[in-house]
Amino acid sequence: QVQLVESGGGLVQPGGSLRLSCVFSGRIASINNMGWYRQAPGKQRDLVASITWGGGTMYADSVKGRSIIQFDNAKPTLDLQMNNLQSEDTAVYYCYLDTIWGHYWGQGTQVTVSS
């Protein structure tokens, strides 16, 4: 059984930084891509960033230039470094993993940007 466990969320002041981590466990093989979504209260879940098995990355316009997504296959862990956080970044952040065997989600981690 594949499990994804996020960590790293919390309360941060505007202009601050956070590093979200998602640890994969279980039988993981044939990865297509992985990434992070977020969902603010009353809004739909939107893609923040993704990375393919080959290392290709994609970022939403709202975080481009201030976020970096990285995958460490040795651990295996998917990280999202976010800088210059603003109130509009407040949301629950979910990591996902897409393989030829299925699509998996983490339980979510809350990020709150407030002074």
Accessible surface in RSA format (square Angstrom, percent):
REM  Atomic radii and reference values for relative SASA: ProtOr
REM  Chains: A
REM  Algorithm: Lee & Richards
REM  Probe-radius: 1.40
REM  Slices: 20
REM RES _ NUM      All-atoms   Total-Side   Main-Chain    Non-polar    All polar
REM                ABS   REL    ABS   REL    ABS   REL    ABS   REL    ABS   REL
RES GLN A   1   177.64  99.3 124.73  91.2  52.91 126.0  54.01 115.0 123.63  93.8
RES VAL A   2    20.46  13.5   7.21   6.5  13.24  31.9   7.21   6.3  13.24  35.9
RES GLN A   3    99.53  55.7  95.60  69.9   3.93   9.4  17.46  37.2  82.07  62.2
RES LEU A   4     9.53   5.3   0.41   0.3   9.12  22.9   0.41   0.3   9.12  24.5
RES VAL A   5    83.39  54.9  82.22  74.4   1.17   2.8  82.22  71.4   1.17   3.2
RES GLU A   6     8.62   4.9   0.00   0.0   8.62  20.5   0.00   0.0   8.62   7.0
RES SER A   7    60.21  50.9  55.23  73.7   4.99  11.5  42.01  89.5  18.20  25.5
RES GLY A   8    34.82  42.9   0.00   N/A  34.82  42.9  22.38  61.4  12.45  27.9
RES GLY A   9    29.02  35.8   0.00   N/A  29.02  35.8   2.27   6.2  26.75  59.9
RES GLY A  10    30.14  37.2   0.00   N/A  30.14  37.2  30.07  82.5   0.08   0.2
RES LEU A  11   132.70  73.9  98.59  70.5  34.11  85.7  98.59  69.2  34.11  91.8
RES VAL A  12    19.93  13.1  15.21  13.8   4.72  11.4  19.93  17.3   0.00   0.0
RES GLN A  13   121.91  68.2 119.80  87.6   2.10   5.0  32.19  68.5  89.72  68.0
RES PRO A  14    66.04  48.1  43.95  40.1  22.09  80.3  44.42  36.7  21.63 134.4
RES GLY A  15    45.26  55.8   0.00   N/A  45.26  55.8  20.64  56.6  24.63  55.2
RES GLY A  16    21.53  26.5   0.00   N/A  21.53  26.5  20.82  57.1   0.71   1.6
RES SER A  17    57.27  48.4  37.78  50.4  19.49  44.9  21.66  46.1  35.60  49.9
RES LEU A  18    32.56  18.1  28.03  20.1   4.53  11.4  32.56  22.9   0.00   0.0
RES ARG A  19   107.04  44.9  92.24  47.0  14.81  35.3  46.04  62.9  61.01  37.0
RES LEU A  20     0.31   0.2   0.31   0.2   0.00   0.0   0.31   0.2   0.00   0.0
RES SER A  21    27.12  22.9  27.12  36.2   0.01   0.0  10.43  22.2  16.69  23.4
RES CYS A  22     0.00   0.0   0.00   0.0   0.00   0.0   0.00   0.0   0.00   0.0
RES VAL A  23    69.47  45.7  68.53  62.0   0.94   2.3  68.53  59.5   0.94   2.5
RES PHE A  24     3.86   1.9   0.11   0.1   3.75   9.8   0.11   0.1   3.75  10.7
RES SER A  25    50.93  43.0  45.18  60.3   5.75  13.2  41.95  89.3   8.98  12.6
RES GLY A  26    49.35  60.9   0.00   N/A  49.35  60.9  21.43  58.8  27.92  62.5
RES ARG A  27   215.50  90.5 196.60 100.2  18.90  45.0  80.22 109.6 135.28  82.0
RES ILE A  28    44.61  25.4  14.34  10.7  30.27  73.0  14.96  10.8  29.65  80.5
RES ALA A  29    53.75  49.4  45.70  70.5   8.05  18.3  52.83  74.4   0.92   2.4
RES SER A  30    56.90  48.1  28.68  38.3  28.23  65.0  22.88  48.7  34.02  47.7
RES ILE A  31    21.79  12.4   8.20   6.1  13.59  32.8   8.20   5.9  13.59  36.9
RES ASN A  32    65.72  45.3  53.64  51.8  12.08  29.1  18.15  43.7  47.57  46.0
RES ASN A  33    41.61  28.7  41.61  40.2   0.00   0.0   4.80  11.6  36.81  35.6
RES MET A  34     0.26   0.1   0.26   0.2   0.00   0.0   0.26   0.2   0.00   0.0
RES GLY A  35     0.00   0.0   0.00   N/A   0.00   0.0   0.00   0.0   0.00   0.0
RES TRP A  36     0.00   0.0   0.00   0.0   0.00   0.0   0.00   0.0   0.00   0.0
RES TYR A  37    55.56  25.9  55.56  31.6   0.00   0.0  16.68  12.5  38.88  47.9
RES ARG A  38    31.61  13.3  30.65  15.6   0.96   2.3   4.92   6.7  26.69  16.2
RES GLN A  39    62.15  34.8  58.18  42.5   3.97   9.4  10.59  22.5  51.56  39.1
RES ALA A  40    24.35  22.4  20.71  32.0   3.64   8.3  21.12  29.7   3.23   8.6
RES PRO A  41   120.23  87.6  92.43  84.3  27.80 101.1 104.83  86.5  15.41  95.7
RES GLY A  42    91.35 112.7   0.00   N/A  91.35 112.7  45.02 123.5  46.33 103.8
RES LYS A  43   141.10  68.8 128.20  78.7  12.89  30.7  78.60  70.7  62.50  66.6
RES GLN A  44   135.75  75.9 120.86  88.3  14.89  35.5  46.60  99.2  89.15  67.6
RES ARG A  45    85.33  35.8  66.11  33.7  19.22  45.8  22.35  30.6  62.97  38.2
RES ASP A  46    62.64  43.9  60.52  60.2   2.12   5.0  20.59  48.4  42.06  41.9
RES LEU A  47    52.03  29.0  40.64  29.1  11.39  28.6  40.64  28.5  11.39  30.6
RES VAL A  48     1.57   1.0   1.15   1.0   0.42   1.0   1.57   1.4   0.00   0.0
RES ALA A  49     0.00   0.0   0.00   0.0   0.00   0.0   0.00   0.0   0.00   0.0
RES SER A  50    15.86  13.4  15.82  21.1   0.04   0.1   2.44   5.2  13.42  18.8
RES ILE A  51    15.39   8.8  15.39  11.5   0.00   0.0  15.39  11.1   0.00   0.0
RES THR A  52    63.08  44.9  60.66  61.5   2.42   5.8  55.20  74.1   7.88  11.9
RES TRP A  53   136.12  54.6 115.81  56.1  20.32  47.7  87.06  46.4  49.06  79.6
RES GLY A  54    77.40  95.5   0.00   N/A  77.40  95.5  38.50 105.7  38.90  87.1
RES GLY A  55    41.55  51.2   0.00   N/A  41.55  51.2  23.52  64.5  18.04  40.4
RES GLY A  56    41.49  51.2   0.00   N/A  41.49  51.2  36.95 101.4   4.54  10.2
RES THR A  57    70.40  50.1  36.73  37.2  33.67  80.2  13.83  18.6  56.57  85.5
RES MET A  58    80.06  41.5  75.24  49.8   4.82  11.5  67.60  57.5  12.46  16.5
RES TYR A  59    42.03  19.6  34.30  19.5   7.73  20.1  26.92  20.2  15.10  18.6
RES ALA A  60    25.81  23.7  18.06  27.9   7.75  17.6  25.81  36.3   0.00   0.0
RES ASP A  61   122.94  86.1  98.81  98.4  24.13  57.1  37.93  89.3  85.01  84.8
RES SER A  62    65.90  55.7  42.18  56.3  23.72  54.6  48.23 102.7  17.67  24.8
RES VAL A  63     0.21   0.1   0.21   0.2   0.00   0.0   0.21   0.2   0.00   0.0
RES LYS A  64   123.66  60.3 103.37  63.4  20.29  48.3  63.28  57.0  60.38  64.3
RES GLY A  65    82.14 101.3   0.00   N/A  82.14 101.3  42.77 117.4  39.37  88.2
RES ARG A  66    43.66  18.3  38.58  19.7   5.08  12.1  28.76  39.3  14.90   9.0
RES SER A  67     8.46   7.1   0.00   0.0   8.46  19.5   0.00   0.0   8.46  11.8
RES ILE A  68    91.78  52.2  90.70  67.6   1.08   2.6  90.70  65.3   1.08   2.9
RES ILE A  69     5.02   2.9   0.00   0.0   5.02  12.1   0.00   0.0   5.02  13.6
RES GLN A  70    89.65  50.1  86.98  63.6   2.67   6.4  25.72  54.8  63.93  48.5
RES PHE A  71    42.55  21.3  13.15   8.1  29.40  76.5  13.81   8.4  28.74  82.3
RES ASP A  72    56.23  39.4  50.23  50.0   6.00  14.2  23.70  55.8  32.53  32.4
RES ASN A  73    95.28  65.7  80.97  78.2  14.31  34.5  21.90  52.7  73.38  70.9
RES ALA A  74    97.39  89.5  55.22  85.2  42.17  95.9  66.56  93.7  30.83  81.7
RES LYS A  75   140.01  68.3 107.81  66.2  32.19  76.7  61.86  55.7  78.15  83.2
RES PRO A  76    35.10  25.6  35.10  32.0   0.00   0.0  35.10  29.0   0.00   0.0
RES THR A  77    12.07   8.6  11.48  11.6   0.60   1.4   7.32   9.8   4.76   7.2
RES LEU A  78     0.00   0.0   0.00   0.0   0.00   0.0   0.00   0.0   0.00   0.0
RES ASP A  79    19.50  13.7  19.49  19.4   0.00   0.0   0.80   1.9  18.70  18.6
RES LEU A  80     0.00   0.0   0.00   0.0   0.00   0.0   0.00   0.0   0.00   0.0
RES GLN A  81    37.61  21.0  37.33  27.3   0.29   0.7  13.86  29.5  23.75  18.0
RES MET A  82     0.16   0.1   0.16   0.1   0.00   0.0   0.00   0.0   0.16   0.2
RES ASN A  83    53.27  36.7  53.27  51.5   0.00   0.0  18.20  43.8  35.07  33.9
RES ASN A  84    78.04  53.8  75.10  72.6   2.94   7.1  19.27  46.4  58.77  56.8
RES LEU A  85     0.33   0.2   0.33   0.2   0.00   0.0   0.33   0.2   0.00   0.0
RES GLN A  86    58.89  32.9  58.89  43.0   0.00   0.0  19.52  41.6  39.37  29.9
RES SER A  87    73.28  61.9  64.01  85.4   9.27  21.3  37.33  79.5  35.95  50.4
RES GLU A  88   125.66  72.1 100.73  76.2  24.93  59.4  62.68 121.2  62.98  51.4
RES ASP A  89     0.09   0.1   0.09   0.1   0.00   0.0   0.00   0.0   0.09   0.1
RES THR A  90    34.90  24.8  31.74  32.2   3.16   7.5  29.63  39.8   5.27   8.0
RES ALA A  91     1.65   1.5   1.12   1.7   0.53   1.2   1.65   2.3   0.00   0.0
RES VAL A  92    41.78  27.5  41.69  37.7   0.09   0.2  41.69  36.2   0.09   0.2
RES TYR A  93     0.00   0.0   0.00   0.0   0.00   0.0   0.00   0.0   0.00   0.0
RES TYR A  94    35.60  16.6  35.60  20.3   0.00   0.0   9.25   7.0  26.35  32.5
RES CYS A  95     0.00   0.0   0.00   0.0   0.00   0.0   0.00   0.0   0.00   0.0
RES TYR A  96    12.19   5.7  12.19   6.9   0.00   0.0   4.16   3.1   8.03   9.9
RES LEU A  97     0.00   0.0   0.00   0.0   0.00   0.0   0.00   0.0   0.00   0.0
RES ASP A  98    32.97  23.1  32.97  32.8   0.00   0.0   3.83   9.0  29.14  29.1
RES THR A  99     9.98   7.1   2.85   2.9   7.13  17.0   1.82   2.4   8.16  12.3
RES ILE A 100   107.83  61.4  72.89  54.3  34.93  84.2  79.37  57.2  28.45  77.2
RES TRP A 101   180.25  72.3 148.02  71.6  32.23  75.7 146.32  78.0  33.93  55.0
RES GLY A 102    26.47  32.6   0.00   N/A  26.47  32.6  25.74  70.6   0.73   1.6
RES HIS A 103    88.23  48.2  61.72  42.9  26.50  67.8  52.77  54.4  35.46  41.3
RES TYR A 104    57.09  26.7  53.91  30.7   3.18   8.3  40.53  30.5  16.56  20.4
RES TRP A 105   102.82  41.3  76.86  37.2  25.96  61.0  59.69  31.8  43.13  70.0
RES GLY A 106     8.09  10.0   0.00   N/A   8.09  10.0   1.17   3.2   6.92  15.5
RES GLN A 107   114.52  64.0  81.91  59.9  32.62  77.7  71.86 153.0  42.66  32.4
RES GLY A 108    13.65  16.8   0.00   N/A  13.65  16.8   0.75   2.1  12.89  28.9
RES THR A 109    18.92  13.5  13.94  14.1   4.97  11.9   7.34   9.9  11.57  17.5
RES GLN A 110    86.12  48.2  76.74  56.1   9.37  22.3  49.63 105.6  36.49  27.7
RES VAL A 111     0.82   0.5   0.82   0.7   0.00   0.0   0.82   0.7   0.00   0.0
RES THR A 112    44.17  31.4  44.17  44.8   0.00   0.0  32.38  43.5  11.79  17.8
RES VAL A 113     5.75   3.8   0.00   0.0   5.75  13.8   0.00   0.0   5.75  15.6
RES SER A 114    55.92  47.3  48.07  64.2   7.85  18.1  21.14  45.0  34.78  48.7
RES SER A 115   125.36 105.9  66.43  88.7  58.92 135.7  47.51 101.2  77.84 109.1
END  Absolute sums over single chains surface
CHAIN  1 A     6095.6       4506.2       1589.4       3215.6       2880.0
END  Absolute sums over all chains
TOTAL          6095.6       4506.2       1589.4       3215.6       2880.0
